[in-house]
Amino acid sequence: MRSFLDAKTMARALRAEFESRGIALTHSEVLELVARQFGCTGWNEMAAKIAGEGESGPLPAPPTVSFGRTAPIMRIFDEERAAEFYQGFLGFSRDWEHRFGDNFPLYAQVSRAGLVLHLSGHHGDATPGSTVFVTMTGIRAFHAELSARKYRHNKPGLEEAPWGLTLEVVDPFGNRIRFCEPPVA
């Protein structure tokens, strides 16, 4: 299993894969993509992390199994409505977007406070009407923020459940995001 120490090797493989699909990216652009996948703001931060890990002597063996950040894919059918909901209502930032060519569907990443979602207009990428469960802190403040936006298509409320305080929103395409702040133990 590869770790962040293999970032340059991963970037070369990713660039070759893009080239085989007719997508021209510079090595620098691919390094930036790989760095973001490891949660870094860019290649400079990633390079510093790699250099810092190597200076402290022998590196520990990588774990047998390790999972990184999860990014659920949400199927979308209208880019303007998706931007209004995810960016306007929920307050996410658009990190990047991709299209395979002119008149192709959008594939984009949005994020906020550690939560990353992928939005896809591609047929077969995801099932509309799915539910994503997101644990969080500050759910009351988030609820107040959403309520203040007066978004006409969603008026989420807070609900007590055995697993915590929940708030559910439904995007314009039937996808549900169930936010939950677990009870304090």
Secondary structure as the mmCIF struct_conf table of DSSP 4:
data_model
#
loop_
_struct_conf.conf_type_id
_struct_conf.id
_struct_conf.beg_label_comp_id
_struct_conf.beg_label_asym_id
_struct_conf.beg_label_seq_id
_struct_conf.end_label_comp_id
_struct_conf.end_label_asym_id
_struct_conf.end_label_seq_id
HELX_RH_3T_P HELX_RH_3T_P1 PHE A 4 ASP A 6
HELX_RH_AL_P HELX_RH_AL_P1 ALA A 7 SER A 20
TURN_TY1_P TURN_TY1_P1 ARG A 21 GLY A 22
HELX_RH_AL_P HELX_RH_AL_P2 HIS A 27 GLN A 37
TURN_TY1_P TURN_TY1_P2 PHE A 38 GLY A 39
BEND BEND1 THR A 41 GLY A 42
HELX_RH_AL_P HELX_RH_AL_P3 TRP A 43 GLU A 55
TURN_TY1_P TURN_TY1_P3 SER A 56 SER A 56
BEND BEND2 GLY A 57 PRO A 58
HELX_LH_PP_P HELX_LH_PP_P1 LEU A 59 PRO A 63
BEND BEND3 THR A 64 VAL A 65
STRN STRN1 ILE A 73 ARG A 75
BEND BEND4 PHE A 77 PHE A 77
HELX_RH_AL_P HELX_RH_AL_P4 GLU A 79 ALA A 83
HELX_RH_PI_P HELX_RH_PI_P1 GLU A 84 PHE A 89
TURN_TY1_P TURN_TY1_P4 LEU A 90 LEU A 90
STRN STRN2 SER A 93 HIS A 98
BEND BEND5 PHE A 100 GLY A 101
TURN_TY1_P TURN_TY1_P5 ASP A 102 ASN A 103
STRN STRN3 TYR A 107 ARG A 112
TURN_TY1_P TURN_TY1_P6 ALA A 113 GLY A 114
STRN STRN4 LEU A 115 SER A 120
BEND BEND6 HIS A 122 HIS A 122
TURN_TY1_P TURN_TY1_P7 HIS A 123 GLY A 124
BEND BEND7 ASP A 125 ALA A 126
TURN_TY1_P TURN_TY1_P8 PRO A 128 GLY A 129
STRN STRN5 THR A 131 THR A 135
BEND BEND8 THR A 137 THR A 137
HELX_RH_AL_P HELX_RH_AL_P5 ILE A 139 ARG A 149
TURN_TY1_P TURN_TY1_P9 LYS A 150 LYS A 150
TURN_TY1_P TURN_TY1_P10 ARG A 152 HIS A 153
STRN STRN6 LEU A 158 ALA A 161
TURN_TY1_P TURN_TY1_P11 PRO A 162 TRP A 163
STRN STRN7 GLY A 164 VAL A 170
TURN_TY1_P TURN_TY1_P12 PRO A 172 PHE A 173
BEND BEND9 GLY A 174 GLY A 174
STRN STRN8 ARG A 176 GLU A 181
HELX_LH_PP_P HELX_LH_PP_P2 PRO A 182 VAL A 184
#
